[in-house]
Amino acid sequence: MLVLVFSVAVAADNCGGIEERPPTAHLQVLSYNVVYEMKPEDDATQFGILVGGPSRVIPIAKKLRANYENSL
């Protein structure tokens, strides 16, 4: 119980009065393996399940990444 009270007191004191630094991390999350482009169902040249794989989607994802950098 004493450890819990001490840790709460330290957290409330902002780790001993150390100034917080401004956030500096920049995060981009884009996974080519889980992004798919759905093809139109009326495409007569495609048979079976009409889902495009990563090879069709990577150019689209790169274009989106260039146009909307650092926005999620």
N, C-alpha and C positions, 0 to 999 in steps of 0.2 A: 504494500500500500504506500509506503514511503517513497518508493521509486516512481510510482505513478504520479504522486503529488509533485515531486521534484521535476519530472519531465514536463508536466503541464506548466509549472512555473517558468522553466527555461524557455518553452515555446512562447509563452506570453511575453517574455522579456526580449523577444526577437534575437535569440541566441546570444545573449550577453550584450546587447546594444550594438551589434555589428550592423553597419549600414547595408541595406539591400542594394544590389547592383541591378541596373536595368536589364531587361531580358535581351539576350543577344542571339538566341537560336533562331534559325530559319529552317523550316521543315517543309519538304515536298514529299508527298506520298503518291506514287503512281506505279501500279503493278501491271505490267504488260500481260501477265499470265492469267489474270482474272477479268480482263476487259474484252468484251466480244461485241461485234457489230452484227445486228440481225439483218439478214438479207430479205428483200421483199419476197413474199410467198408466191407471187405471180411470176417469178423469174423462171422461165422455161428451161434455161440452161443448167439449172441446179436440181439435183435429185436428192431425196432423203431429207435429213434434218438441215434446215437452212440457217446455219449459224456460221459466221466467219470466225476464223481463229486469229491468234496473235499476229500472224504475218500480214493480215489485212488491216489490223487495227493499229499497229505500231505507228504508221504514218499519221493517222488521225490523232492518236494520243500525243505524238510529238508536236503537232500543230496546236492542239489545245494547250499543251504545256508552254509553248512559245507565246501564245496569245494571252493566257491567264496565269502568268507566273506567280507563284506563292499565294494562290487563292484556292481555298478548299471550300 
